[in-house]
């Protein structure tokens, strides 16, 4: 199996690149942000609880997102592999993911981390907010908080994969096609 963690700050292009990668490599895309937004749209209890955190740009609890991902891994038994997008966002989530994959005997192959400058992230997110209507992409203070939370709570996840010799930084600036090319090159060299 090819199990990839697509990593990077909000606005790095994870969702855009995941859509292209899953088509090329026939993988299942698991985005905790997308799953939470669909729970919210369906007004489930989980979605409504998560909303309180999402609208402030804070992280939803580890227990909630770990449970969600476990359910999705278990329900995709025939998958050739997974692209994890927006997950894991804490070291506790990364450890839980390793345990889940251990049971399936198919560990994380690699973390591909998109590197983008902060000014570019804010520009991209505000632009996306205009098109998608995502509330957390329309307010600069929420965007700044998401980047702050990423720097404090999520960047340690890099060290976690680095310690397993699975971390690869990928330049995330430039055109969508250029960035996709860099990701494919890294995957093909695995
Ligand atoms: P995203 O679409 O990945 O930017 O996620 C949107 C929001 O969903 C985040 O700002 C968090 O509030 C929440 N969220 C998504 N993934 C996670 C995660 N792995 N852990 C905690 N909260 C998450």
py3Dmol code that shows the C-alpha trace and the ligand (Angstrom):
import py3Dmol

protein = """\
ATOM      1  CA  UNK A   1       0.000   0.000   0.000  1.00  0.00           C
ATOM      2  CA  UNK A   2       1.035   3.595  -0.590  1.00  0.00           C
ATOM      3  CA  UNK A   3       0.044   5.634   2.453  1.00  0.00           C
ATOM      4  CA  UNK A   4       0.910   9.300   2.188  1.00  0.00           C
ATOM      5  CA  UNK A   5       0.568  12.109   4.689  1.00  0.00           C
ATOM      6  CA  UNK A   6       0.119  15.315   2.715  1.00  0.00           C
ATOM      7  CA  UNK A   7       1.247  17.963   5.141  1.00  0.00           C
ATOM      8  CA  UNK A   8       1.477  21.729   5.232  1.00  0.00           C
ATOM      9  CA  UNK A   9      -0.109  24.851   6.693  1.00  0.00           C
ATOM     10  CA  UNK A  10      -3.639  25.981   5.795  1.00  0.00           C
ATOM     11  CA  UNK A  11      -3.576  27.241   2.212  1.00  0.00           C
ATOM     12  CA  UNK A  12      -0.540  25.162   1.216  1.00  0.00           C
ATOM     13  CA  UNK A  13      -2.571  23.434  -1.513  1.00  0.00           C
ATOM     14  CA  UNK A  14      -3.087  20.044   0.148  1.00  0.00           C
ATOM     15  CA  UNK A  15      -6.660  19.587  -1.080  1.00  0.00           C
ATOM     16  CA  UNK A  16      -5.835  20.677  -4.635  1.00  0.00           C
ATOM     17  CA  UNK A  17      -2.828  18.384  -4.879  1.00  0.00           C
ATOM     18  CA  UNK A  18      -4.584  15.478  -3.130  1.00  0.00           C
ATOM     19  CA  UNK A  19      -7.308  15.546  -5.801  1.00  0.00           C
ATOM     20  CA  UNK A  20      -4.677  15.209  -8.538  1.00  0.00           C
ATOM     21  CA  UNK A  21      -2.627  12.584  -6.700  1.00  0.00           C
ATOM     22  CA  UNK A  22      -5.517  10.292  -5.903  1.00  0.00           C
ATOM     23  CA  UNK A  23      -6.434  10.176  -9.559  1.00  0.00           C
ATOM     24  CA  UNK A  24      -2.890   9.382 -10.677  1.00  0.00           C
ATOM     25  CA  UNK A  25      -2.066   6.847  -7.958  1.00  0.00           C
ATOM     26  CA  UNK A  26      -5.595   5.475  -7.330  1.00  0.00           C
ATOM     27  CA  UNK A  27      -5.625   6.290  -3.646  1.00  0.00           C
ATOM     28  CA  UNK A  28      -8.419   7.057  -1.202  1.00  0.00           C
ATOM     29  CA  UNK A  29      -8.428  10.678  -0.037  1.00  0.00           C
ATOM     30  CA  UNK A  30      -9.153  11.215   3.640  1.00  0.00           C
ATOM     31  CA  UNK A  31      -9.429  14.879   4.617  1.00  0.00           C
ATOM     32  CA  UNK A  32     -10.544  15.469   8.192  1.00  0.00           C
ATOM     33  CA  UNK A  33     -11.525  19.056   7.270  1.00  0.00           C
ATOM     34  CA  UNK A  34     -13.818  17.772   4.474  1.00  0.00           C
ATOM     35  CA  UNK A  35     -15.322  15.097   6.741  1.00  0.00           C
ATOM     36  CA  UNK A  36     -15.977  17.667   9.481  1.00  0.00           C
ATOM     37  CA  UNK A  37     -17.580  20.084   6.982  1.00  0.00           C
ATOM     38  CA  UNK A  38     -19.901  17.344   5.708  1.00  0.00           C
ATOM     39  CA  UNK A  39     -20.850  16.447   9.304  1.00  0.00           C
ATOM     40  CA  UNK A  40     -21.595  20.118   9.852  1.00  0.00           C
ATOM     41  CA  UNK A  41     -23.671  20.380   6.664  1.00  0.00           C
ATOM     42  CA  UNK A  42     -25.683  17.351   7.824  1.00  0.00           C
ATOM     43  CA  UNK A  43     -26.092  19.054  11.234  1.00  0.00           C
ATOM     44  CA  UNK A  44     -24.935  15.963  13.116  1.00  0.00           C
ATOM     45  CA  UNK A  45     -24.079  16.233  16.805  1.00  0.00           C
ATOM     46  CA  UNK A  46     -20.391  15.754  15.940  1.00  0.00           C
ATOM     47  CA  UNK A  47     -20.562  18.460  13.276  1.00  0.00           C
ATOM     48  CA  UNK A  48     -22.249  20.955  15.548  1.00  0.00           C
ATOM     49  CA  UNK A  49     -19.733  20.319  18.331  1.00  0.00           C
ATOM     50  CA  UNK A  50     -16.805  20.659  15.884  1.00  0.00           C
ATOM     51  CA  UNK A  51     -18.193  23.932  14.520  1.00  0.00           C
ATOM     52  CA  UNK A  52     -17.330  25.745  17.766  1.00  0.00           C
ATOM     53  CA  UNK A  53     -13.644  25.034  17.159  1.00  0.00           C
ATOM     54  CA  UNK A  54     -13.605  25.343  13.376  1.00  0.00           C
ATOM     55  CA  UNK A  55     -15.112  28.804  13.348  1.00  0.00           C
ATOM     56  CA  UNK A  56     -12.336  30.045  15.647  1.00  0.00           C
ATOM     57  CA  UNK A  57      -9.569  28.273  13.762  1.00  0.00           C
ATOM     58  CA  UNK A  58      -8.845  26.008  16.737  1.00  0.00           C
ATOM     59  CA  UNK A  59      -8.297  22.264  16.547  1.00  0.00           C
ATOM     60  CA  UNK A  60     -11.146  19.826  17.135  1.00  0.00           C
ATOM     61  CA  UNK A  61     -10.323  17.285  19.863  1.00  0.00           C
ATOM     62  CA  UNK A  62      -7.947  14.444  19.041  1.00  0.00           C
ATOM     63  CA  UNK A  63     -10.499  11.816  20.149  1.00  0.00           C
ATOM     64  CA  UNK A  64     -13.095  13.077  17.648  1.00  0.00           C
ATOM     65  CA  UNK A  65     -10.821  13.201  14.591  1.00  0.00           C
ATOM     66  CA  UNK A  66      -9.046   9.925  15.452  1.00  0.00           C
ATOM     67  CA  UNK A  67     -12.435   8.174  15.726  1.00  0.00           C
ATOM     68  CA  UNK A  68     -13.524   9.625  12.373  1.00  0.00           C
ATOM     69  CA  UNK A  69     -10.366   8.503  10.566  1.00  0.00           C
ATOM     70  CA  UNK A  70     -10.491   5.025  12.090  1.00  0.00           C
ATOM     71  CA  UNK A  71     -14.033   4.585  10.787  1.00  0.00           C
ATOM     72  CA  UNK A  72     -12.979   5.645   7.271  1.00  0.00           C
ATOM     73  CA  UNK A  73      -9.914   3.378   7.189  1.00  0.00           C
ATOM     74  CA  UNK A  74     -12.023   0.424   8.301  1.00  0.00           C
ATOM     75  CA  UNK A  75     -14.712   1.100   5.695  1.00  0.00           C
ATOM     76  CA  UNK A  76     -12.205   1.259   2.788  1.00  0.00           C
ATOM     77  CA  UNK A  77     -10.893  -2.295   2.976  1.00  0.00           C
ATOM     78  CA  UNK A  78      -9.924  -2.700  -0.686  1.00  0.00           C
ATOM     79  CA  UNK A  79      -7.939   0.563  -0.914  1.00  0.00           C
ATOM     80  CA  UNK A  80      -4.539   0.603  -2.653  1.00  0.00           C
ATOM     81  CA  UNK A  81      -3.523   3.265  -0.169  1.00  0.00           C
ATOM     82  CA  UNK A  82      -4.593   6.498   1.456  1.00  0.00           C
ATOM     83  CA  UNK A  83      -3.747  10.169   1.192  1.00  0.00           C
ATOM     84  CA  UNK A  84      -4.179  11.751   4.602  1.00  0.00           C
ATOM     85  CA  UNK A  85      -4.869  15.459   4.210  1.00  0.00           C
ATOM     86  CA  UNK A  86      -5.117  17.737   7.239  1.00  0.00           C
ATOM     87  CA  UNK A  87      -4.460  14.742   9.485  1.00  0.00           C
ATOM     88  CA  UNK A  88      -2.487  14.062  11.654  1.00  0.00           C
ATOM     89  CA  UNK A  89      -2.343  17.585  13.091  1.00  0.00           C
ATOM     90  CA  UNK A  90      -0.928  16.673  16.514  1.00  0.00           C
ATOM     91  CA  UNK A  91       1.646  14.146  17.660  1.00  0.00           C
ATOM     92  CA  UNK A  92      -1.132  12.253  19.508  1.00  0.00           C
ATOM     93  CA  UNK A  93      -3.006  11.912  16.192  1.00  0.00           C
ATOM     94  CA  UNK A  94       0.169  10.709  14.441  1.00  0.00           C
ATOM     95  CA  UNK A  95       0.732   8.054  17.101  1.00  0.00           C
ATOM     96  CA  UNK A  96      -2.890   6.913  16.887  1.00  0.00           C
ATOM     97  CA  UNK A  97      -2.609   6.689  13.086  1.00  0.00           C
ATOM     98  CA  UNK A  98       0.496   4.516  13.357  1.00  0.00           C
ATOM     99  CA  UNK A  99      -1.394   2.159  15.687  1.00  0.00           C
ATOM    100  CA  UNK A 100      -4.354   1.925  13.283  1.00  0.00           C
ATOM    101  CA  UNK A 101      -2.096   1.175  10.313  1.00  0.00           C
ATOM    102  CA  UNK A 102      -0.035  -1.310  12.307  1.00  0.00           C
ATOM    103  CA  UNK A 103      -3.183  -3.418  12.652  1.00  0.00           C
ATOM    104  CA  UNK A 104      -3.450  -3.433   8.853  1.00  0.00           C
ATOM    105  CA  UNK A 105       0.268  -4.086   8.385  1.00  0.00           C
ATOM    106  CA  UNK A 106       0.577  -1.085   6.086  1.00  0.00           C
ATOM    107  CA  UNK A 107       2.458   1.788   7.709  1.00  0.00           C
ATOM    108  CA  UNK A 108       2.784   5.388   6.485  1.00  0.00           C
ATOM    109  CA  UNK A 109       5.100   5.348   3.473  1.00  0.00           C
ATOM    110  CA  UNK A 110       6.061   8.995   3.549  1.00  0.00           C
ATOM    111  CA  UNK A 111       5.101  12.475   4.702  1.00  0.00           C
ATOM    112  CA  UNK A 112       5.187  15.038   1.887  1.00  0.00           C
ATOM    113  CA  UNK A 113       5.244  18.507   3.417  1.00  0.00           C
ATOM    114  CA  UNK A 114       4.328  21.469   1.210  1.00  0.00           C
ATOM    115  CA  UNK A 115       6.387  24.538   2.087  1.00  0.00           C
ATOM    116  CA  UNK A 116       4.768  27.896   1.378  1.00  0.00           C
ATOM    117  CA  UNK A 117       5.539  31.393   2.641  1.00  0.00           C
ATOM    118  CA  UNK A 118       3.079  32.981   5.086  1.00  0.00           C
ATOM    119  CA  UNK A 119       2.098  35.949   2.865  1.00  0.00           C
ATOM    120  CA  UNK A 120       1.267  33.563   0.037  1.00  0.00           C
ATOM    121  CA  UNK A 121      -0.860  31.389   2.391  1.00  0.00           C
ATOM    122  CA  UNK A 122      -2.953  34.364   3.495  1.00  0.00           C
ATOM    123  CA  UNK A 123      -3.396  35.510  -0.109  1.00  0.00           C
ATOM    124  CA  UNK A 124      -4.519  32.044  -1.250  1.00  0.00           C
ATOM    125  CA  UNK A 125      -6.902  31.547   1.679  1.00  0.00           C
ATOM    126  CA  UNK A 126      -8.634  34.900   1.221  1.00  0.00           C
ATOM    127  CA  UNK A 127      -9.035  34.120  -2.479  1.00  0.00           C
ATOM    128  CA  UNK A 128     -10.447  30.667  -1.701  1.00  0.00           C
ATOM    129  CA  UNK A 129     -12.832  32.245   0.827  1.00  0.00           C
ATOM    130  CA  UNK A 130     -14.354  34.367  -1.940  1.00  0.00           C
ATOM    131  CA  UNK A 131     -15.003  31.298  -4.143  1.00  0.00           C
ATOM    132  CA  UNK A 132     -15.873  28.603  -1.621  1.00  0.00           C
ATOM    133  CA  UNK A 133     -17.781  30.651   0.920  1.00  0.00           C
ATOM    134  CA  UNK A 134     -15.840  28.907   3.725  1.00  0.00           C
ATOM    135  CA  UNK A 135     -16.310  31.167   6.728  1.00  0.00           C
ATOM    136  CA  UNK A 136     -12.884  30.345   8.171  1.00  0.00           C
ATOM    137  CA  UNK A 137     -11.248  31.501   4.903  1.00  0.00           C
ATOM    138  CA  UNK A 138     -12.935  34.907   4.876  1.00  0.00           C
ATOM    139  CA  UNK A 139     -11.667  36.466   8.063  1.00  0.00           C
ATOM    140  CA  UNK A 140      -8.012  37.430   8.272  1.00  0.00           C
ATOM    141  CA  UNK A 141      -7.858  37.035  12.083  1.00  0.00           C
ATOM    142  CA  UNK A 142      -9.204  33.448  11.872  1.00  0.00           C
ATOM    143  CA  UNK A 143      -6.684  32.686   9.107  1.00  0.00           C
ATOM    144  CA  UNK A 144      -3.849  34.112  11.239  1.00  0.00           C
ATOM    145  CA  UNK A 145      -5.020  31.984  14.173  1.00  0.00           C
ATOM    146  CA  UNK A 146      -5.063  28.829  12.032  1.00  0.00           C
ATOM    147  CA  UNK A 147      -1.488  29.511  10.949  1.00  0.00           C
ATOM    148  CA  UNK A 148      -0.503  30.162  14.589  1.00  0.00           C
ATOM    149  CA  UNK A 149      -2.148  26.890  15.708  1.00  0.00           C
ATOM    150  CA  UNK A 150      -0.347  25.106  12.851  1.00  0.00           C
ATOM    151  CA  UNK A 151       3.006  26.507  13.992  1.00  0.00           C
ATOM    152  CA  UNK A 152       2.500  25.625  17.650  1.00  0.00           C
ATOM    153  CA  UNK A 153       0.507  22.360  17.601  1.00  0.00           C
ATOM    154  CA  UNK A 154       1.040  20.847  14.180  1.00  0.00           C
ATOM    155  CA  UNK A 155       4.682  21.445  13.209  1.00  0.00           C
ATOM    156  CA  UNK A 156       5.899  18.911  15.859  1.00  0.00           C
ATOM    157  CA  UNK A 157       4.287  16.247  13.652  1.00  0.00           C
ATOM    158  CA  UNK A 158       7.141  16.879  11.173  1.00  0.00           C
ATOM    159  CA  UNK A 159       9.671  15.838  13.805  1.00  0.00           C
ATOM    160  CA  UNK A 160       7.632  12.724  14.493  1.00  0.00           C
ATOM    161  CA  UNK A 161       7.983  11.559  10.870  1.00  0.00           C
ATOM    162  CA  UNK A 162      11.521  12.885  10.562  1.00  0.00           C
ATOM    163  CA  UNK A 163      12.484  10.576  13.451  1.00  0.00           C
ATOM    164  CA  UNK A 164      11.087   7.686  11.373  1.00  0.00           C
ATOM    165  CA  UNK A 165      13.039   8.937   8.347  1.00  0.00           C
ATOM    166  CA  UNK A 166       9.789   9.524   6.454  1.00  0.00           C
ATOM    167  CA  UNK A 167       9.755  13.303   6.118  1.00  0.00           C
ATOM    168  CA  UNK A 168      10.196  15.019   2.746  1.00  0.00           C
ATOM    169  CA  UNK A 169       9.846  18.756   2.247  1.00  0.00           C
ATOM    170  CA  UNK A 170       8.396  19.867  -1.106  1.00  0.00           C
ATOM    171  CA  UNK A 171       8.479  23.444  -2.393  1.00  0.00           C
ATOM    172  CA  UNK A 172       4.834  24.515  -2.526  1.00  0.00           C
ATOM    173  CA  UNK A 173       5.300  27.809  -4.395  1.00  0.00           C
ATOM    174  CA  UNK A 174       4.616  28.237  -8.108  1.00  0.00           C
ATOM    175  CA  UNK A 175       1.940  26.796 -10.374  1.00  0.00           C
ATOM    176  CA  UNK A 176      -0.337  23.885  -9.432  1.00  0.00           C
ATOM    177  CA  UNK A 177       1.257  21.791 -12.197  1.00  0.00           C
ATOM    178  CA  UNK A 178       4.813  22.575 -11.049  1.00  0.00           C
ATOM    179  CA  UNK A 179       4.014  21.579  -7.478  1.00  0.00           C
ATOM    180  CA  UNK A 180       2.228  18.430  -8.689  1.00  0.00           C
ATOM    181  CA  UNK A 181       5.324  17.531 -10.718  1.00  0.00           C
ATOM    182  CA  UNK A 182       7.533  17.843  -7.628  1.00  0.00           C
ATOM    183  CA  UNK A 183       5.180  15.656  -5.593  1.00  0.00           C
ATOM    184  CA  UNK A 184       5.026  12.959  -8.297  1.00  0.00           C
ATOM    185  CA  UNK A 185       8.798  12.942  -8.597  1.00  0.00           C
ATOM    186  CA  UNK A 186       9.132  12.418  -4.840  1.00  0.00           C
ATOM    187  CA  UNK A 187       6.536   9.606  -4.868  1.00  0.00           C
ATOM    188  CA  UNK A 188       8.058   7.871  -7.887  1.00  0.00           C
ATOM    189  CA  UNK A 189      11.445   7.902  -6.169  1.00  0.00           C
ATOM    190  CA  UNK A 190      10.149   6.299  -2.982  1.00  0.00           C
TER     191      UNK A 190
END
"""
ligand_1 = """\
23
LIG
P -8.915 22.122 7.011
O -9.979 21.985 5.971
O -7.959 20.968 7.032
O -8.229 23.465 6.956
O -9.663 22.075 8.427
C -10.637 23.040 8.799
C -10.822 23.003 10.312
O -11.271 21.702 10.727
C -9.556 23.240 11.129
O -9.292 24.625 11.318
C -9.894 22.538 12.444
O -10.781 23.314 13.216
C -10.665 21.322 11.959
N -9.780 20.160 11.691
C -9.523 19.573 10.483
N -8.672 18.540 10.620
C -8.363 18.460 11.929
C -7.514 17.615 12.697
N -6.803 16.629 12.124
N -7.441 17.823 14.034
C -8.156 18.805 14.634
N -8.958 19.656 13.976
C -9.077 19.493 12.631
"""
view = py3Dmol.view(width=600, height=400)
view.addModel(protein, "pdb")
view.setStyle({"model": 0}, {"cartoon": {"style": "trace"}})
view.addModel(ligand_1, "xyz")
view.setStyle({"model": 1}, {"stick": {}})
view.zoomTo()
view.show()
